[in-house]
Amino acid sequence: MVQLVALYRPPEDKEAFLHRYRTEHLPLAARMPGLLGMAAGPLEGLGVELPYWYMATLDFPDRDTLMASQRSPESRAALRALMAFAQGLVDFAVREVEA
């Protein structure tokens, strides 16, 4: 399995961010082709301050499916909605899930 990981720096207004994230972005992201599941929630450092406040993971069966999904109209719509309120706040990574 492969995960697309989105790491978010703290926005000025966390409540407004979460409202838009949940009502505008998530419904579109849920339609991404090949998506097996997703999870999101706040991050808290264990004895260390993190630069990120929130994290989301989107699960795909393999890298090829993830890359194909990223080119889809559904993924482009989800990214457009996200960038409308999270521009400059999010970093993306891909990871192979080993266990």
BALOBA-1460 file (C-alpha; in Angstrom, 3 decimals):
// residues 99
<rec num="1" residu="m" x="0.000" y="0.000" z="0.000"/>
<rec num="2" residu="v" x="1.075" y="3.601" z="-0.670"/>
<rec num="3" residu="q" x="-0.036" y="6.705" z="1.186"/>
<rec num="4" residu="l" x="-0.222" y="10.270" z="0.060"/>
<rec num="5" residu="v" x="0.586" y="12.258" z="3.215"/>
<rec num="6" residu="a" x="-0.475" y="15.876" z="3.656"/>
<rec num="7" residu="l" x="1.156" y="17.807" z="6.503"/>
<rec num="8" residu="y" x="-0.367" y="21.151" z="7.463"/>
<rec num="9" residu="r" x="1.246" y="24.061" z="9.262"/>
<rec num="10" residu="p" x="-1.045" y="25.915" z="11.681"/>
<rec num="11" residu="p" x="-3.409" y="28.378" z="9.973"/>
<rec num="12" residu="e" x="-4.355" y="31.681" z="11.566"/>
<rec num="13" residu="d" x="-7.919" y="30.453" z="12.189"/>
<rec num="14" residu="k" x="-7.965" y="26.700" z="12.893"/>
<rec num="15" residu="e" x="-11.761" y="26.498" z="13.206"/>
<rec num="16" residu="a" x="-12.322" y="28.168" z="9.825"/>
<rec num="17" residu="f" x="-9.665" y="25.947" z="8.259"/>
<rec num="18" residu="l" x="-11.265" y="22.766" z="9.607"/>
<rec num="19" residu="h" x="-14.707" y="23.862" z="8.474"/>
<rec num="20" residu="r" x="-13.530" y="24.406" z="4.905"/>
<rec num="21" residu="y" x="-11.369" y="21.266" z="4.995"/>
<rec num="22" residu="r" x="-14.291" y="19.097" z="6.092"/>
<rec num="23" residu="t" x="-17.031" y="20.682" z="3.966"/>
<rec num="24" residu="e" x="-15.166" y="21.656" z="0.785"/>
<rec num="25" residu="h" x="-12.071" y="19.481" z="0.407"/>
<rec num="26" residu="l" x="-12.914" y="16.108" z="1.975"/>
<rec num="27" residu="p" x="-16.054" y="15.400" z="-0.079"/>
<rec num="28" residu="l" x="-14.025" y="15.951" z="-3.267"/>
<rec num="29" residu="a" x="-11.005" y="13.979" z="-2.043"/>
<rec num="30" residu="a" x="-13.261" y="11.028" z="-1.222"/>
<rec num="31" residu="r" x="-14.052" y="10.731" z="-4.956"/>
<rec num="32" residu="m" x="-10.426" y="10.263" z="-6.031"/>
<rec num="33" residu="p" x="-10.122" y="7.153" z="-8.249"/>
<rec num="34" residu="g" x="-8.360" y="4.225" z="-6.608"/>
<rec num="35" residu="l" x="-8.624" y="5.652" z="-3.084"/>
<rec num="36" residu="l" x="-8.889" y="2.859" z="-0.509"/>
<rec num="37" residu="g" x="-9.383" y="5.068" z="2.514"/>
<rec num="38" residu="m" x="-8.236" y="8.179" z="4.287"/>
<rec num="39" residu="a" x="-7.664" y="9.460" z="7.785"/>
<rec num="40" residu="a" x="-6.962" y="12.913" z="9.189"/>
<rec num="41" residu="g" x="-6.394" y="14.551" z="12.530"/>
<rec num="42" residu="p" x="-4.286" y="16.888" z="14.616"/>
<rec num="43" residu="l" x="-0.629" y="16.187" z="15.383"/>
<rec num="44" residu="e" x="1.068" y="16.644" z="18.720"/>
<rec num="45" residu="g" x="4.786" y="16.343" z="19.304"/>
<rec num="46" residu="l" x="6.004" y="14.124" z="22.123"/>
<rec num="47" residu="g" x="8.303" y="16.442" z="24.015"/>
<rec num="48" residu="v" x="9.126" y="18.447" z="20.913"/>
<rec num="49" residu="e" x="7.376" y="21.222" z="19.021"/>
<rec num="50" residu="l" x="6.394" y="20.196" z="15.505"/>
<rec num="51" residu="p" x="6.097" y="22.570" z="12.549"/>
<rec num="52" residu="y" x="2.898" y="20.765" z="11.574"/>
<rec num="53" residu="w" x="-0.467" y="20.945" z="13.242"/>
<rec num="54" residu="y" x="-2.614" y="18.534" z="11.199"/>
<rec num="55" residu="m" x="-2.002" y="15.480" z="9.028"/>
<rec num="56" residu="a" x="-4.002" y="13.530" z="6.479"/>
<rec num="57" residu="t" x="-3.192" y="10.214" z="4.843"/>
<rec num="58" residu="l" x="-4.829" y="8.909" z="1.673"/>
<rec num="59" residu="d" x="-4.380" y="5.199" z="0.997"/>
<rec num="60" residu="f" x="-3.874" y="3.678" z="-2.457"/>
<rec num="61" residu="p" x="-3.050" y="0.094" z="-3.394"/>
<rec num="62" residu="d" x="0.189" y="1.051" z="-5.174"/>
<rec num="63" residu="r" x="2.191" y="3.981" z="-6.558"/>
<rec num="64" residu="d" x="0.848" y="3.591" z="-10.110"/>
<rec num="65" residu="t" x="-2.735" y="3.896" z="-8.876"/>
<rec num="66" residu="l" x="-1.813" y="6.964" z="-6.818"/>
<rec num="67" residu="m" x="-0.095" y="8.642" z="-9.765"/>
<rec num="68" residu="a" x="-2.994" y="7.878" z="-12.112"/>
<rec num="69" residu="s" x="-5.412" y="9.238" z="-9.522"/>
<rec num="70" residu="q" x="-3.426" y="12.473" z="-9.253"/>
<rec num="71" residu="r" x="-4.058" y="13.125" z="-12.952"/>
<rec num="72" residu="s" x="-7.834" y="12.643" z="-12.641"/>
<rec num="73" residu="p" x="-10.426" y="15.446" z="-12.745"/>
<rec num="74" residu="e" x="-11.549" y="14.413" z="-9.241"/>
<rec num="75" residu="s" x="-8.061" y="14.873" z="-7.794"/>
<rec num="76" residu="r" x="-7.569" y="18.178" z="-9.560"/>
<rec num="77" residu="a" x="-10.885" y="19.430" z="-8.143"/>
<rec num="78" residu="a" x="-9.905" y="18.322" z="-4.628"/>
<rec num="79" residu="l" x="-6.537" y="20.074" z="-4.919"/>
<rec num="80" residu="r" x="-8.132" y="23.288" z="-6.242"/>
<rec num="81" residu="a" x="-10.551" y="23.331" z="-3.301"/>
<rec num="82" residu="l" x="-7.711" y="22.724" z="-0.850"/>
<rec num="83" residu="m" x="-5.465" y="25.412" z="-2.295"/>
<rec num="84" residu="a" x="-8.280" y="27.951" z="-1.991"/>
<rec num="85" residu="f" x="-7.682" y="28.001" z="1.777"/>
<rec num="86" residu="a" x="-4.466" y="26.035" z="2.449"/>
<rec num="87" residu="q" x="-2.039" y="27.583" z="-0.051"/>
<rec num="88" residu="g" x="1.353" y="27.806" z="1.638"/>
<rec num="89" residu="l" x="0.237" y="25.710" z="4.613"/>
<rec num="90" residu="v" x="0.557" y="22.181" z="3.243"/>
<rec num="91" residu="d" x="3.420" y="19.888" z="2.269"/>
<rec num="92" residu="f" x="2.871" y="16.568" z="0.508"/>
<rec num="93" residu="a" x="4.842" y="13.327" z="0.667"/>
<rec num="94" residu="v" x="4.380" y="9.757" z="-0.508"/>
<rec num="95" residu="r" x="5.266" y="6.753" z="1.599"/>
<rec num="96" residu="e" x="5.238" y="3.002" z="1.176"/>
<rec num="97" residu="v" x="3.449" y="1.315" z="4.061"/>
<rec num="98" residu="e" x="5.536" y="-1.608" z="5.274"/>
<rec num="99" residu="a" x="3.590" y="-2.697" z="8.337"/>
